[in-house]
Amino acid sequence: MEVCDYATTIDETLITTMPVVTEVCYLLQSRCGSSYAENFLLAQNDGLFELFTIDETKLVQIAKLMNKYADLPMDLADASLVILANHLGHGRIVSTDKRDFHTYRWKNTQPFINLLADII
């Protein structure tokens, strides 16, 4: 299965952050075509994903995470997903970032489970 077609197989509601939406749109547009990015954004209205708000109270935590993983380096979108996993209490993710999410930990010790691992 192609990564570009994965979204059509998801049977659960996803939750993400705006920094990730920005990256997903860029990747879909550059790798799959603008219609994929448009369909992704429109799918939010159909319930494909919910948005978790990263507000200013999380910026210090994000900065600390980006410093902790500076050798990778960790970007804002990745840090926002660690914050989200901490909030949700689980690390199930959909990411094309195989290397970094193998290294990142939520709650400082818990590994992420990448649902795209077998596809990428």
N, CA, C and O atoms as CSV, one atom per row, in Angstrom:
chain,resi,resn,atom,element,x,y,z
A,1,MET,N,N,0.841,-1.183,0.000
A,1,MET,CA,C,0.000,0.000,0.000
A,1,MET,C,C,0.881,1.239,0.000
A,1,MET,O,O,1.907,1.283,0.678
A,2,GLU,N,N,0.481,2.226,-0.750
A,2,GLU,CA,C,1.188,3.500,-0.812
A,2,GLU,C,C,0.819,4.356,0.391
A,2,GLU,O,O,-0.318,4.327,0.860
A,3,VAL,N,N,1.790,5.118,0.886
A,3,VAL,CA,C,1.531,6.035,1.981
A,3,VAL,C,C,0.421,7.008,1.608
A,3,VAL,O,O,-0.406,7.359,2.450
A,4,CYS,N,N,0.397,7.444,0.355
A,4,CYS,CA,C,-0.615,8.405,-0.090
A,4,CYS,C,C,-2.032,7.850,0.013
A,4,CYS,O,O,-2.986,8.622,0.106
A,5,ASP,N,N,-2.184,6.545,-0.001
A,5,ASP,CA,C,-3.501,5.926,0.068
A,5,ASP,C,C,-3.869,5.458,1.475
A,5,ASP,O,O,-4.987,4.993,1.696
A,6,TYR,N,N,-2.952,5.573,2.417
A,6,TYR,CA,C,-3.189,5.053,3.762
A,6,TYR,C,C,-4.419,5.675,4.422
A,6,TYR,O,O,-5.184,4.973,5.083
A,7,ALA,N,N,-4.612,6.969,4.252
A,7,ALA,CA,C,-5.732,7.650,4.912
A,7,ALA,C,C,-7.079,7.034,4.565
A,7,ALA,O,O,-8.016,7.111,5.360
A,8,THR,N,N,-7.188,6.431,3.403
A,8,THR,CA,C,-8.466,5.829,3.012
A,8,THR,C,C,-8.750,4.545,3.782
A,8,THR,O,O,-9.877,4.051,3.743
A,9,THR,N,N,-7.761,3.992,4.482
A,9,THR,CA,C,-7.951,2.740,5.215
A,9,THR,C,C,-8.167,2.943,6.708
A,9,THR,O,O,-8.447,1.979,7.421
A,10,ILE,N,N,-8.046,4.160,7.191
A,10,ILE,CA,C,-8.147,4.422,8.625
A,10,ILE,C,C,-9.599,4.319,9.062
A,10,ILE,O,O,-10.487,4.935,8.472
A,11,ASP,N,N,-9.828,3.528,10.109
A,11,ASP,CA,C,-11.197,3.366,10.588
A,11,ASP,C,C,-11.371,3.885,12.013
A,11,ASP,O,O,-12.281,3.459,12.726
A,12,GLU,N,N,-10.511,4.791,12.420
A,12,GLU,CA,C,-10.642,5.420,13.725
A,12,GLU,C,C,-10.359,6.914,13.585
A,12,GLU,O,O,-9.665,7.342,12.662
A,13,THR,N,N,-10.894,7.686,14.496
A,13,THR,CA,C,-10.652,9.116,14.473
A,13,THR,C,C,-9.234,9.389,14.944
A,13,THR,O,O,-8.769,8.832,15.939
A,14,LEU,N,N,-8.570,10.247,14.216
A,14,LEU,CA,C,-7.209,10.628,14.562
A,14,LEU,C,C,-7.234,11.984,15.252
A,14,LEU,O,O,-8.162,12.771,15.062
A,15,ILE,N,N,-6.216,12.247,16.047
A,15,ILE,CA,C,-6.074,13.553,16.671
A,15,ILE,C,C,-4.658,14.030,16.408
A,15,ILE,O,O,-3.703,13.264,16.536
A,16,THR,N,N,-4.525,15.285,16.044
A,16,THR,CA,C,-3.227,15.827,15.687
A,16,THR,C,C,-3.147,17.293,16.084
A,16,THR,O,O,-4.045,17.816,16.745
A,17,THR,N,N,-2.079,17.944,15.683
A,17,THR,CA,C,-1.843,19.347,16.007
A,17,THR,C,C,-1.674,20.143,14.718
A,17,THR,O,O,-1.399,19.572,13.662
A,18,MET,N,N,-1.838,21.451,14.802
A,18,MET,CA,C,-1.672,22.290,13.606
A,18,MET,C,C,-0.266,22.218,13.017
A,18,MET,O,O,-0.141,22.229,11.792
A,19,PRO,N,N,0.810,22.143,13.825
A,19,PRO,CA,C,2.128,21.982,13.191
A,19,PRO,C,C,2.205,20.718,12.331
A,19,PRO,O,O,2.875,20.712,11.298
A,20,VAL,N,N,1.534,19.665,12.746
A,20,VAL,CA,C,1.528,18.424,11.968
A,20,VAL,C,C,0.666,18.580,10.721
A,20,VAL,O,O,1.038,18.096,9.652
A,21,VAL,N,N,-0.468,19.242,10.839
A,21,VAL,CA,C,-1.317,19.483,9.670
A,21,VAL,C,C,-0.519,20.239,8.602
A,21,VAL,O,O,-0.617,19.933,7.413
A,22,THR,N,N,0.261,21.213,9.030
A,22,THR,CA,C,1.099,21.973,8.099
A,22,THR,C,C,2.063,21.049,7.369
A,22,THR,O,O,2.189,21.125,6.146
A,23,GLU,N,N,2.749,20.172,8.112
A,23,GLU,CA,C,3.697,19.241,7.485
A,23,GLU,C,C,2.999,18.236,6.581
A,23,GLU,O,O,3.486,17.942,5.489
A,24,VAL,N,N,1.871,17.710,7.020
A,24,VAL,CA,C,1.138,16.735,6.208
A,24,VAL,C,C,0.720,17.357,4.878
A,24,VAL,O,O,0.870,16.737,3.826
A,25,CYS,N,N,0.202,18.565,4.925
A,25,CYS,CA,C,-0.205,19.233,3.681
A,25,CYS,C,C,0.979,19.424,2.744
A,25,CYS,O,O,0.864,19.196,1.540
A,26,TYR,N,N,2.108,19.838,3.289
A,26,TYR,CA,C,3.303,20.011,2.463
A,26,TYR,C,C,3.723,18.675,1.835
A,26,TYR,O,O,3.985,18.608,0.634
A,27,LEU,N,N,3.784,17.618,2.645
A,27,LEU,CA,C,4.213,16.315,2.130
A,27,LEU,C,C,3.231,15.758,1.104
A,27,LEU,O,O,3.644,15.259,0.057
A,28,LEU,N,N,1.946,15.840,1.395
A,28,LEU,CA,C,0.960,15.339,0.438
A,28,LEU,C,C,1.030,16.100,-0.884
A,28,LEU,O,O,0.990,15.507,-1.961
A,29,GLN,N,N,1.134,17.415,-0.780
A,29,GLN,CA,C,1.178,18.218,-2.008
A,29,GLN,C,C,2.428,17.914,-2.817
A,29,GLN,O,O,2.357,17.783,-4.039
A,30,SER,N,N,3.570,17.800,-2.155
A,30,SER,CA,C,4.819,17.597,-2.887
A,30,SER,C,C,5.002,16.163,-3.380
A,30,SER,O,O,5.638,15.945,-4.411
A,31,ARG,N,N,4.457,15.191,-2.665
A,31,ARG,CA,C,4.674,13.782,-3.033
A,31,ARG,C,C,3.512,13.138,-3.766
A,31,ARG,O,O,3.707,12.228,-4.571
A,32,CYS,N,N,2.300,13.609,-3.488
A,32,CYS,CA,C,1.123,12.939,-4.033
A,32,CYS,C,C,0.291,13.831,-4.942
A,32,CYS,O,O,-0.436,13.337,-5.804
A,33,GLY,N,N,0.393,15.130,-4.754
A,33,GLY,CA,C,-0.386,16.076,-5.550
A,33,GLY,C,C,-1.287,16.928,-4.678
A,33,GLY,O,O,-1.663,16.543,-3.571
A,34,SER,N,N,-1.619,18.079,-5.199
A,34,SER,CA,C,-2.392,19.041,-4.403
A,34,SER,C,C,-3.773,18.524,-4.033
A,34,SER,O,O,-4.319,18.923,-3.004
A,35,SER,N,N,-4.348,17.652,-4.839
A,35,SER,CA,C,-5.677,17.139,-4.506
A,35,SER,C,C,-5.651,16.312,-3.217
A,35,SER,O,O,-6.636,16.290,-2.478
A,36,TYR,N,N,-4.534,15.635,-2.943
A,36,TYR,CA,C,-4.420,14.875,-1.697
A,36,TYR,C,C,-4.405,15.811,-0.498
A,36,TYR,O,O,-5.055,15.534,0.510
A,37,ALA,N,N,-3.671,16.915,-0.592
A,37,ALA,CA,C,-3.633,17.893,0.499
A,37,ALA,C,C,-5.015,18.502,0.709
A,37,ALA,O,O,-5.466,18.647,1.845
A,38,GLU,N,N,-5.679,18.855,-0.373
A,38,GLU,CA,C,-7.020,19.426,-0.276
A,38,GLU,C,C,-7.988,18.435,0.356
A,38,GLU,O,O,-8.769,18.799,1.235
A,39,ASN,N,N,-7.939,17.181,-0.092
A,39,ASN,CA,C,-8.825,16.157,0.459
A,39,ASN,C,C,-8.544,15.903,1.938
A,39,ASN,O,O,-9.465,15.665,2.719
A,40,PHE,N,N,-7.271,15.955,2.316
A,40,PHE,CA,C,-6.901,15.792,3.720
A,40,PHE,C,C,-7.543,16.893,4.565
A,40,PHE,O,O,-8.147,16.611,5.600
A,41,LEU,N,N,-7.414,18.135,4.128
A,41,LEU,CA,C,-7.998,19.250,4.882
A,41,LEU,C,C,-9.522,19.153,4.940
A,41,LEU,O,O,-10.122,19.399,5.986
A,42,LEU,N,N,-10.136,18.800,3.832
A,42,LEU,CA,C,-11.591,18.668,3.807
A,42,LEU,C,C,-12.071,17.494,4.657
A,42,LEU,O,O,-13.181,17.522,5.188
A,43,ALA,N,N,-11.243,16.476,4.784
A,43,ALA,CA,C,-11.608,15.298,5.575
A,43,ALA,C,C,-11.729,15.615,7.061
A,43,ALA,O,O,-12.395,14.881,7.792
A,44,GLN,N,N,-11.103,16.686,7.518
A,44,GLN,CA,C,-11.244,17.088,8.915
A,44,GLN,C,C,-12.709,17.416,9.202
A,44,GLN,O,O,-13.228,17.076,10.265
A,45,ASN,N,N,-13.357,18.062,8.272
A,45,ASN,CA,C,-14.773,18.393,8.423
A,45,ASN,C,C,-15.641,17.141,8.467
A,45,ASN,O,O,-16.721,17.145,9.057
A,46,ASP,N,N,-15.158,16.067,7.837
A,46,ASP,CA,C,-15.888,14.793,7.838
A,46,ASP,C,C,-15.531,13.917,9.023
A,46,ASP,O,O,-16.036,12.801,9.144
A,47,GLY,N,N,-14.657,14.416,9.910
A,47,GLY,CA,C,-14.318,13.674,11.119
A,47,GLY,C,C,-13.091,12.790,11.030
A,47,GLY,O,O,-12.862,11.977,11.925
A,48,LEU,N,N,-12.285,12.922,9.968
A,48,LEU,CA,C,-11.086,12.091,9.869
A,48,LEU,C,C,-10.125,12.363,11.016
A,48,LEU,O,O,-9.509,11.440,11.549
A,49,PHE,N,N,-9.999,13.619,11.392
A,49,PHE,CA,C,-9.107,13.941,12.503
A,49,PHE,C,C,-9.645,15.124,13.297
A,49,PHE,O,O,-10.382,15.974,12.799
A,50,GLU,N,N,-9.231,15.128,14.566
A,50,GLU,CA,C,-9.524,16.231,15.465
A,50,GLU,C,C,-8.240,17.001,15.693
A,50,GLU,O,O,-7.144,16.475,15.498
A,51,LEU,N,N,-8.382,18.245,16.106
A,51,LEU,CA,C,-7.209,19.071,16.395
A,51,LEU,C,C,-7.058,19.278,17.886
A,51,LEU,O,O,-7.995,19.691,18.568
A,52,PHE,N,N,-5.863,18.986,18.388
A,52,PHE,CA,C,-5.480,19.255,19.770
A,52,PHE,C,C,-4.749,20.590,19.766
A,52,PHE,O,O,-3.803,20.783,19.001
A,53,THR,N,N,-5.179,21.496,20.605
A,53,THR,CA,C,-4.586,22.828,20.625
A,53,THR,C,C,-3.308,22.852,21.454
A,53,THR,O,O,-3.292,22.480,22.627
A,54,ILE,N,N,-2.249,23.297,20.809
A,54,ILE,CA,C,-0.986,23.555,21.511
A,54,ILE,C,C,-0.983,25.049,21.815
A,54,ILE,O,O,-0.764,25.876,20.930
A,55,ASP,N,N,-1.232,25.378,23.082
A,55,ASP,CA,C,-1.268,26.793,23.430
A,55,ASP,C,C,0.060,27.233,24.046
A,55,ASP,O,O,0.998,26.446,24.167
A,56,GLU,N,N,0.114,28.494,24.426
A,56,GLU,CA,C,1.375,29.072,24.916
A,56,GLU,C,C,1.881,28.407,26.191
A,56,GLU,O,O,3.067,28.508,26.506
A,57,THR,N,N,1.009,27.731,26.928
A,57,THR,CA,C,1.473,27.062,28.147
A,57,THR,C,C,2.354,25.857,27.842
A,57,THR,O,O,3.069,25.379,28.723
A,58,LYS,N,N,2.315,25.368,26.631
A,58,LYS,CA,C,3.115,24.202,26.236
A,58,LYS,C,C,4.453,24.582,25.597
A,58,LYS,O,O,5.273,23.701,25.338
A,59,LEU,N,N,4.689,25.847,25.341
A,59,LEU,CA,C,5.901,26.254,24.621
A,59,LEU,C,C,7.184,25.943,25.377
A,59,LEU,O,O,8.185,25.583,24.757
A,60,VAL,N,N,7.179,26.072,26.695
A,60,VAL,CA,C,8.375,25.740,27.479
A,60,VAL,C,C,8.662,24.248,27.366
A,60,VAL,O,O,9.815,23.853,27.194
A,61,GLN,N,N,7.623,23.409,27.462
A,61,GLN,CA,C,7.805,21.965,27.312
A,61,GLN,C,C,8.332,21.623,25.922
A,61,GLN,O,O,9.210,20.772,25.777
A,62,ILE,N,N,7.799,22.283,24.910
A,62,ILE,CA,C,8.250,22.043,23.538
A,62,ILE,C,C,9.711,22.431,23.382
A,62,ILE,O,O,10.487,21.697,22.769
A,63,ALA,N,N,10.089,23.569,23.926
A,63,ALA,CA,C,11.487,24.010,23.849
A,63,ALA,C,C,12.404,23.007,24.537
A,63,ALA,O,O,13.487,22.712,24.032
A,64,LYS,N,N,11.985,22.482,25.680
A,64,LYS,CA,C,12.798,21.491,26.405
A,64,LYS,C,C,12.933,20.193,25.600
A,64,LYS,O,O,14.008,19.596,25.542
A,65,LEU,N,N,11.835,19.770,24.985
A,65,LEU,CA,C,11.890,18.566,24.148
A,65,LEU,C,C,12.813,18.770,22.948
A,65,LEU,O,O,13.612,17.894,22.618
A,66,MET,N,N,12.701,19.926,22.299
A,66,MET,CA,C,13.543,20.204,21.137
A,66,MET,C,C,15.019,20.244,21.543
A,66,MET,O,O,15.882,19.823,20.772
A,67,ASN,N,N,15.311,20.740,22.728
A,67,ASN,CA,C,16.684,20.736,23.231
A,67,ASN,C,C,17.141,19.312,23.558
A,67,ASN,O,O,18.267,18.933,23.236
A,68,LYS,N,N,16.281,18.534,24.188
A,68,LYS,CA,C,16.617,17.153,24.554
A,68,LYS,C,C,16.966,16.316,23.327
A,68,LYS,O,O,17.897,15.511,23.365
A,69,TYR,N,N,16.224,16.506,22.248
A,69,TYR,CA,C,16.426,15.722,21.031
A,69,TYR,C,C,17.112,16.534,19.931
A,69,TYR,O,O,16.902,16.273,18.747
A,70,ALA,N,N,17.920,17.504,20.314
A,70,ALA,CA,C,18.578,18.399,19.348
A,70,ALA,C,C,19.490,17.654,18.389
A,70,ALA,O,O,19.727,18.130,17.279
A,71,ASP,N,N,20.011,16.495,18.789
A,71,ASP,CA,C,20.906,15.744,17.914
A,71,ASP,C,C,20.183,15.133,16.717
A,71,ASP,O,O,20.836,14.757,15.744
A,72,LEU,N,N,18.844,15.022,16.759
A,72,LEU,CA,C,18.122,14.419,15.630
A,72,LEU,C,C,17.934,15.374,14.449
A,72,LEU,O,O,18.173,14.885,13.346
A,73,PRO,N,N,17.570,16.576,14.489
A,73,PRO,CA,C,16.928,17.365,15.546
A,73,PRO,C,C,15.421,17.173,15.539
A,73,PRO,O,O,14.840,16.715,14.556
A,74,MET,N,N,14.793,17.535,16.668
A,74,MET,CA,C,13.338,17.488,16.784
A,74,MET,C,C,12.775,18.824,16.309
A,74,MET,O,O,13.283,19.882,16.680
A,75,ASP,N,N,11.717,18.774,15.480
A,75,ASP,CA,C,11.083,20.020,15.054
A,75,ASP,C,C,9.804,20.254,15.858
A,75,ASP,O,O,9.413,19.433,16.688
A,76,LEU,N,N,9.166,21.385,15.592
A,76,LEU,CA,C,7.964,21.775,16.325
A,76,LEU,C,C,6.851,20.746,16.181
A,76,LEU,O,O,6.175,20.427,17.160
A,77,ALA,N,N,6.653,20.225,14.983
A,77,ALA,CA,C,5.588,19.244,14.763
A,77,ALA,C,C,5.831,17.985,15.588
A,77,ALA,O,O,4.910,17.471,16.222
A,78,ASP,N,N,7.062,17.488,15.583
A,78,ASP,CA,C,7.379,16.295,16.363
A,78,ASP,C,C,7.174,16.543,17.854
A,78,ASP,O,O,6.594,15.711,18.552
A,79,ALA,N,N,7.649,17.682,18.338
A,79,ALA,CA,C,7.486,18.020,19.758
A,79,ALA,C,C,6.008,18.111,20.122
A,79,ALA,O,O,5.606,17.691,21.207
A,80,SER,N,N,5.202,18.659,19.216
A,80,SER,CA,C,3.768,18.779,19.502
A,80,SER,C,C,3.118,17.402,19.630
A,80,SER,O,O,2.159,17.242,20.385
A,81,LEU,N,N,3.625,16.409,18.904
A,81,LEU,CA,C,3.078,15.056,19.015
A,81,LEU,C,C,3.485,14.381,20.316
A,81,LEU,O,O,2.722,13.583,20.860
A,82,VAL,N,N,4.665,14.686,20.819
A,82,VAL,CA,C,5.063,14.163,22.130
A,82,VAL,C,C,4.161,14.761,23.213
A,82,VAL,O,O,3.713,14.053,24.115
A,83,ILE,N,N,3.898,16.067,23.116
A,83,ILE,CA,C,2.989,16.724,24.056
A,83,ILE,C,C,1.606,16.085,23.973
A,83,ILE,O,O,0.977,15.823,24.999
A,84,LEU,N,N,1.139,15.837,22.770
A,84,LEU,CA,C,-0.169,15.210,22.572
A,84,LEU,C,C,-0.204,13.799,23.168
A,84,LEU,O,O,-1.170,13.441,23.843
A,85,ALA,N,N,0.830,13.001,22.929
A,85,ALA,CA,C,0.886,11.642,23.484
A,85,ALA,C,C,0.855,11.679,25.010
A,85,ALA,O,O,0.183,10.864,25.642
A,86,ASN,N,N,1.580,12.619,25.593
A,86,ASN,CA,C,1.550,12.767,27.051
A,86,ASN,C,C,0.131,13.070,27.528
A,86,ASN,O,O,-0.319,12.533,28.540
A,87,HIS,N,N,-0.560,13.920,26.802
A,87,HIS,CA,C,-1.931,14.292,27.151
A,87,HIS,C,C,-2.890,13.105,27.004
A,87,HIS,O,O,-3.732,12.872,27.871
A,88,LEU,N,N,-2.757,12.355,25.902
A,88,LEU,CA,C,-3.665,11.238,25.627
A,88,LEU,C,C,-3.365,10.000,26.465
A,88,LEU,O,O,-4.257,9.199,26.744
A,89,GLY,N,N,-2.108,9.850,26.862
A,89,GLY,CA,C,-1.717,8.657,27.604
A,89,GLY,C,C,-1.394,7.470,26.720
A,89,GLY,O,O,-1.409,6.329,27.182
A,90,HIS,N,N,-1.103,7.726,25.454
A,90,HIS,CA,C,-0.644,6.661,24.554
A,90,HIS,C,C,0.180,7.270,23.430
A,90,HIS,O,O,0.103,8.468,23.158
A,91,GLY,N,N,0.962,6.429,22.792
A,91,GLY,CA,C,1.850,6.893,21.733
A,91,GLY,C,C,1.590,6.250,20.389
A,91,GLY,O,O,2.530,5.992,19.637
A,92,ARG,N,N,0.340,5.987,20.072
A,92,ARG,CA,C,0.000,5.459,18.741
A,92,ARG,C,C,0.018,6.623,17.764
A,92,ARG,O,O,-0.738,7.582,17.922
A,93,ILE,N,N,0.878,6.543,16.756
A,93,ILE,CA,C,1.007,7.627,15.788
A,93,ILE,C,C,0.974,7.094,14.362
A,93,ILE,O,O,1.151,5.901,14.114
A,94,VAL,N,N,0.745,8.008,13.445
A,94,VAL,CA,C,0.861,7.753,12.011
A,94,VAL,C,C,1.904,8.742,11.526
A,94,VAL,O,O,1.635,9.940,11.432
A,95,SER,N,N,3.106,8.238,11.215
A,95,SER,CA,C,4.191,9.139,10.834
A,95,SER,C,C,5.092,8.496,9.785
A,95,SER,O,O,5.377,7.299,9.839
A,96,THR,N,N,5.534,9.314,8.827
A,96,THR,CA,C,6.522,8.845,7.858
A,96,THR,C,C,7.935,8.986,8.425
A,96,THR,O,O,8.904,8.581,7.783
A,97,ASP,N,N,8.053,9.548,9.599
A,97,ASP,CA,C,9.335,9.786,10.263
A,97,ASP,C,C,9.735,8.552,11.068
A,97,ASP,O,O,9.567,8.513,12.287
A,98,LYS,N,N,10.255,7.563,10.385
A,98,LYS,CA,C,10.572,6.273,10.986
A,98,LYS,C,C,11.695,6.372,12.019
A,98,LYS,O,O,11.585,5.799,13.103
A,99,ARG,N,N,12.753,7.078,11.703
A,99,ARG,CA,C,13.927,7.147,12.567
A,99,ARG,C,C,13.641,7.887,13.873
A,99,ARG,O,O,13.890,7.360,14.957
A,100,ASP,N,N,13.125,9.092,13.768
A,100,ASP,CA,C,12.977,9.919,14.954
A,100,ASP,C,C,11.943,9.377,15.930
A,100,ASP,O,O,12.187,9.375,17.137
A,101,PHE,N,N,10.812,8.923,15.446
A,101,PHE,CA,C,9.788,8.413,16.359
A,101,PHE,C,C,10.149,7.050,16.930
A,101,PHE,O,O,9.484,6.572,17.850
A,102,HIS,N,N,11.170,6.431,16.410
A,102,HIS,CA,C,11.724,5.242,17.049
A,102,HIS,C,C,12.534,5.654,18.283
A,102,HIS,O,O,12.666,4.880,19.230
A,103,THR,N,N,13.071,6.872,18.263
A,103,THR,CA,C,13.909,7.391,19.348
A,103,THR,C,C,13.107,8.165,20.390
A,103,THR,O,O,13.362,8.027,21.586
A,104,TYR,N,N,12.146,8.974,19.959
A,104,TYR,CA,C,11.369,9.797,20.886
A,104,TYR,C,C,10.623,8.935,21.896
A,104,TYR,O,O,10.258,7.792,21.622
A,105,ARG,N,N,10.410,9.519,23.068
A,105,ARG,CA,C,9.643,8.852,24.114
A,105,ARG,C,C,8.593,9.801,24.661
A,105,ARG,O,O,8.859,10.987,24.855
A,106,TRP,N,N,7.404,9.281,24.908
A,106,TRP,CA,C,6.377,10.063,25.586
A,106,TRP,C,C,6.403,9.640,27.053
A,106,TRP,O,O,6.780,8.513,27.375
A,107,LYS,N,N,6.003,10.544,27.933
A,107,LYS,CA,C,6.137,10.334,29.388
A,107,LYS,C,C,7.582,9.956,29.737
A,107,LYS,O,O,7.826,9.251,30.716
A,108,ASN,N,N,8.535,10.431,28.927
A,108,ASN,CA,C,9.983,10.263,29.106
A,108,ASN,C,C,10.503,8.849,28.891
A,108,ASN,O,O,11.702,8.677,28.672
A,109,THR,N,N,9.648,7.825,28.945
A,109,THR,CA,C,10.152,6.453,28.833
A,109,THR,C,C,9.386,5.585,27.839
A,109,THR,O,O,9.890,4.544,27.418
A,110,GLN,N,N,8.193,5.990,27.464
A,110,GLN,CA,C,7.325,5.134,26.662
A,110,GLN,C,C,7.594,5.291,25.167
A,110,GLN,O,O,7.601,6.412,24.658
A,111,PRO,N,N,7.815,4.184,24.458
A,111,PRO,CA,C,8.053,4.273,23.011
A,111,PRO,C,C,6.757,4.529,22.239
A,111,PRO,O,O,5.666,4.181,22.690
A,112,PHE,N,N,6.905,5.138,21.079
A,112,PHE,CA,C,5.775,5.346,20.174
A,112,PHE,C,C,5.521,4.083,19.367
A,112,PHE,O,O,6.440,3.305,19.110
A,113,ILE,N,N,4.288,3.886,18.975
A,113,ILE,CA,C,3.899,2.800,18.071
A,113,ILE,C,C,3.455,3.476,16.783
A,113,ILE,O,O,2.410,4.125,16.737
A,114,ASN,N,N,4.263,3.317,15.735
A,114,ASN,CA,C,3.969,3.965,14.460
A,114,ASN,C,C,3.115,3.037,13.595
A,114,ASN,O,O,3.571,1.971,13.183
A,115,LEU,N,N,1.888,3.443,13.326
A,115,LEU,CA,C,0.967,2.630,12.534
A,115,LEU,C,C,1.372,2.546,11.069
A,115,LEU,O,O,0.844,1.717,10.328
A,116,LEU,N,N,2.305,3.398,10.642
A,116,LEU,CA,C,2.816,3.342,9.277
A,116,LEU,C,C,4.096,2.509,9.166
A,116,LEU,O,O,4.647,2.383,8.072
A,117,ALA,N,N,4.567,1.952,10.247
A,117,ALA,CA,C,5.862,1.264,10.269
A,117,ALA,C,C,5.982,0.178,9.200
A,117,ALA,O,O,7.051,0.009,8.612
A,118,ASP,N,N,4.915,-0.548,8.946
A,118,ASP,CA,C,4.976,-1.633,7.965
A,118,ASP,C,C,4.832,-1.153,6.523
A,118,ASP,O,O,5.048,-1.923,5.586
A,119,ILE,N,N,4.465,0.123,6.341
A,119,ILE,CA,C,4.238,0.654,5.003
A,119,ILE,C,C,5.464,1.410,4.492
A,119,ILE,O,O,5.794,1.341,3.308
A,120,ILE,N,N,6.132,2.129,5.390
A,120,ILE,CA,C,7.263,2.957,4.959
A,120,ILE,C,C,8.579,2.205,5.014
A,120,ILE,O,O,9.624,2.765,4.682
